[in-house]
Amino acid sequence: MFVTLTLNPCVDLNLEVEDFRFDEPLRALSERKRPGGKGINVSVALGILGMDSVAVAPLGGAPGEEFLQLAGKNLRGTEPAARRAESKGLTRLAAESPAKTGRTRLAEESRAKTGRTRLVSVSAAASTRTNIVITSQRDGRHLKVNQRGGPLAPAELDAVFGRLRALMRPGDWLVLAGSLPPGAPDETYADLIREFQARGCFTALDADGEAFRLGVQAGPDIIKPNLRELEGFAGRPLRTRAALLIAAGEVLGMGTRLCLVTDGARPAWLVARAGAGLSATGPSSARLSSAGLFAAWKGISPRAQGSPTGAGDAALAGLLAGLTGRRSTASTLSTPSTVPTSPRAACETWNPRALEKALRLALACGSASASTPDTEYFDPGLLKKMLERVEIERIS
């Protein structure tokens, strides 16, 4: 099972204008709202891909109530066709009992045609933030403004972490995604990675800044930075393929087993630490001797006409779904001749063919997401076409 953590969820407010004109009023031609946040997006995309997941998030104030109301309205398939894909991810979100009770109610959603996702919401005193996307009708350009979010008190953080401990079992995946709200220490993700890997769980990290740097040092199984985030971690520009691979190799040397680097419509890179059944070749490998052997793939996504917002979240979901299959993590990640007996051992060996297929699915999901307006979830009907058009090249 997948459990995603979104410590800084949001209500996405999507506005469309005729064109951008500064220093004068703009009239919104359309308005859409949607429950959002990186972990929420990953959970929905996993549901579209047929995977079961639980999304954990603190919600507070009137925007938190709106978050739950929007979830119930937008994700039941009662909206126009553009929203029906969303119903395959989150068919019904579990509302928390009133804040004054101080308790969380966990409810299971009805099974969708593909996957099943449920939400565990924890009461927070601070209001949930609103993120705004303004899109130009003329050329599709967009502006995205993210609020910082309200603070989480130590007791509220403890309540969230308690829910994670109650939910997760050895062999489950914990996906840590998005920014940390005020009040959450920079070490939050790193501490969770260490704790849950010690419990026999897998971890994936998609963050930025100091939380990302410290999280990487904890050695998550998978990280998904974009190029800007990897450059921030490396402390230098990564303008060539060799420079990017060296930086990714440095990450692998800290314990991460798989690094997916995205860069919008430009090529993506999947870099894996070698193990039994996966050998590294080529001159680039020698330059990374200090970080251990590795193998790398370059992926080119199909062109997409839409908004890139959320495409990285969809790509991470595609990678996870591609690696784990529908039910068994170990059988997909291990070599055909050696199936690890421990859930943690499943990431010690990599199947090159499975990695390439997972990258293909990740890029197809990202392109399908980028083909939608603003922050809409992707239509699963696009996936087959996108999969056929993804180009993959093994480079080492």
N, C-alpha and C positions, 0 to 999 in steps of 0.2 A: 504494500500500500504506500501511497505517497501522502505526506503531510506537508503542506506549505505554510510558512509563517509570514504574515504581512503585518509588521508592527506599526506601519504608518499607512493604513488604508485611506481611501478617498472616495468621494463622489466625483466622477468625471462629468464636467459640464462642457459639452461640445456645441460651439456656435459656428454658424457659417455666415460669412459676409460676402458681398459682391466682390470687393477688392480691398486691399489694405490702403488706407489713407491716413496718414498721421496728422495730429493736431486738428482733427474735426470728428464729429460724431459718426459712428458706423451703425447701421441698422442690421440687426440679426435677421437673416432670412429663414433660419431654422434653428431649433434648439433641441438637443438630446441630452439626457442624463443617463449615467450608467454606474453601477457599483464597480470600483476599480482598486488598483494597487497591484504591484508586480506579482506577489504570491497568488492573489485572487485570479489574475490573468493566467498564470501557469496552471492553476487548478482547473479553470474552465477549459483551457486548451487540452489538458490531459483527458478531461471528460469527453471532449469531441473526438479524441483519438482512442477512446474505449478503455481508459484507465480509471480505476477508482482512486479518489483522493479526498482528503479532508483539508479545508482551508481554515486556518486559525487566525483571528484578527481581533484586536480591541476596538470597540466602537463606543462613541460617546456623544451626548448632546442631541440636539435636533438633527444635525447632519447624519449622525449615526442611525437615528430612527429612519431618516430618509433613505440611507443606504439599504436598510432592510426592506423598506417599502418598494424601492426601485428593483431590488433583487426579485421580489415576488411578482412585480409587474412585468419586468423585462425578460424574465427567464422561464416563463411558462409556455412560451410559444404562441401567446395570444396576440402578439404584435404583428406588424407586416412581415413579409418574407425576409426582409433584411435582418430581422432579429431572430428568426426561427433557429438559426444555427446555435444561438446562445442557449436555447432550451436543452440542447443535447449535452451541455456542460453542467450548468447548475439549474436543475429543474425546480428546485424549491430550496430556499435558504432557511436555516434554522434560526429563528429569532430568539434572542436571549430573554429570559424572564426580566421583569422590570428592575431597573437599577437599584431601587430601594431594597430589593431582596438580597442583593449582593451575591446571587448565585447564577450559574450558567446552566441553561438547559440545552442538552445535546439531542437533536432530532435527526432522524435519518430521512433523506429525500427519496422520493420514488425513483425507480431506475429509469434512466433515459435509454434510448435505443443503442447508444454506444457505451458510455461510461456513467458512473455515479459519483457525484461530488456533494459533500455536505460542508456546512460552515459551522464552526464553533466560535461564537462571539463572546468576548469577555468585557464586562462593563468598565468603562473609563470615564473619569470625571471631565476631562477635556473633550471638546467637540472634535469630531472627525473632520478632517480637512476637505476642501474642495479644490480640485485641479481643473484648470480651464484650458481648452484647446480651441483656438480661433482659426478657421480654415477659409482661405480665399477661394471663392467659387470660380474666379477667372483662371487661375493657374494652379490651384491645388496646394499652394504654399500654406504653411501653418505656423502659428505661434502657440507655444505651450508654456503655461505659467503654473508652477507647482507651489502650493502653499507649504510652509515648513511643517505644519502639523502641531497639535497641542502636546504638552508634556505627558509622560507616563510616570506615575509615582512608583517607587520601589515595590509597594504592595501590589500594584496593578501588573507590573512586570512579573512578579512572582506568581500571580494568578495565571498569566498566560503560559509561563513555563510549566506550571503544574498541569495545565491541560495537555501540553505536549507530552509530559511524562506519562500521563494516563492513557494517551492515545497510542504511542509508538511501541512497537515490538521489534526484536532483533530481525534484521533483514528488510525493515521498512526504510523508505527514503524520507529524509527531512530536507526540504528546499527552503533556504533562507534567502529572501528576495526583497530588494528595495532599500530605501533609506531608513535610518534609525530616527525615531522621534526624539525631541528634547527629553532629557531625563534618562535615556537609555545609554549606558556607557559604550564607548567605542569598542570595548572588548566583548560586547554581547554576542555577536556571531561566533567569535573565536571560542568563547566559553561553551556555547551550545554545540559547536562542532566537536570539541574534545569530549564533552559529556556523552553525546549520543553515539559517537563512534566507539567509545568505551562500552556502550550498551549493545554493540553489535549492529548498529544502524549505519546506513549510507547517508552521506551529506552532499548537498550541492549548494553553491554560493553564487549569488548574482547581486553585487552591491558596488559601492563606490567609496572613494576616499579612505579615511583611516579605518573604517569598519571593514573595508575590503582588504586593506594591507594586513591588518591583524588577523582577519579570517583566513587569508591565504597561508599565513605562518602556522596556523593550526592544522593544515594539511587536509582540507576537504577532498572528497573523492572527485568532484567535478567543480570547475569554476566556469562562468560564462561572462567574461568581461567584453565590452566593446573595445575598439582600438584605443579610444581616449582613456578609458579606465586602465588598460594595460600599460599605456605610456605613463600614466600617473603612478602606477605601482613601480615601474622600472625607473622612473625619474629621468627619462630621456625620450626624445622623439624616436619613433620606430618607422622609418620611412622606406625601409627595404625589407624584402622577405627574410633575409638572413638576420636582420636586427630583430624582427618580430619573433622568429623562431628561437633566437637566443633568449629573449625575454620570457617566452613561454617555457623554455627549458629551465630557466631559473625558478619558475613557479613549480615545475615538476620536481625539481630538486628539493623543495620544501615538503614534499609528501603528497601533493595533488597528483592524481593519476590521469586526469583528462582535462584539457583546456580547450574550450571553444571560443574563438575570438571572432566577433562579428564587426562589420564596418558598414552598416547601411546597405546600399545596393552594390557596394564593392565586394570583392571576394572575401569569403570567410575562411578560417583556418582551424582545423582540428588537430591538436597535438596530444599524443598519448605516450605515457611512460611505458616502456617495453617491459614485458614479463615473459613467462613461459608461453610459447606459442606466438609471440609477437617480436620480431627482430627489427632492428633499425639498420638502414643502409644509407649510403650516400655521404658526400662530404660534409653536409650540415651536421650530421650526427657527431663527427669527430670534434667539431667546435663546441659541442655541448657535453664533453666528457665529464666535466665537473658536475653536471646535473643528471647524469645517467643516460642510458640509451633511450631513444624516443623514436616514434614514427609520426609522420605528419601528412595531412591531406589538405588540399586546396579545393574549395567549393565555390562555384559560381551560381548564384540564384537567378531564377527567371525574372525578367523585368516585371515590375508591379506598378500599377497606376492607382495610387491611393495614399493613405497616411502611414508613415513608418512607425507611428506610436504603437507600442505593444508588440512589434514584430520580434524583438529580442526575447520577450517572454514566451511567445509561441514557439520560437526556435528552441529554447531550452526545454519546453514541454516535448517537442518532437524528438530531441536528442534522448531524453529520459525514456520516452515511450519506445523509441527504437532500440535502446539498449536492453530494456527489461522485458520486452514482449508483453503479452497480456497477463501472465501469471508468474513466470519463473525468472528471477534475476540471474541465478547461478548458471542456468543452462544457456543463457544468451551471452554472458560475459566471459565464460570460461572457454578453454579450448575444447574441441570435440572429444579429445581423448581423456581429459582430466576435468572432472566436475568437483569443485571444492566442496568440502563437507561443512564448512563454516560460512555463514552469510557474509562476514567481513572478507573472507578469503576469495570471494567471487570477483573482487576487483583486482586481485593480484595478477590475474592473467587476462589477456585481451584477445578477442577473436577479430582479426583485421577485417574480415568480411562483414561482421556485425557492426564494427565501427563505421565502415563506409556506408552501410545501409542506414545507420542511425544519423549520420551527417546528412545524407540525402533527405531523410524525413525532416530533419531539423530545418534545412534550408527551404524545403517545400512549405512547411508550416509558416516560416517567417515571411515568405513571399505571399502566401495566401492571406496572412494578416495584413501585410502592406498593401494588399489590393482592396482593402475595405476603407470606407471613410472614417476619419478621426479615430476614435478608440473602439470601434465595433469589433466583436470577435469574428474570427474568420469562418468562412463557409466551407464545411468539409467537402462540398462538391467540387471545390477548386483543387483539392489536394492531388487527385489523380493527374490532372493536367500539369500541375507544378512539378510533381515527381518525375514525370517524363522529360521535363526540360532542365532539371538540375544537372550541372556538369561537375564531375568529381575527378580529381587528379591526385594520385599518391606521389608525393614529392620526396619522401625519404623513408 
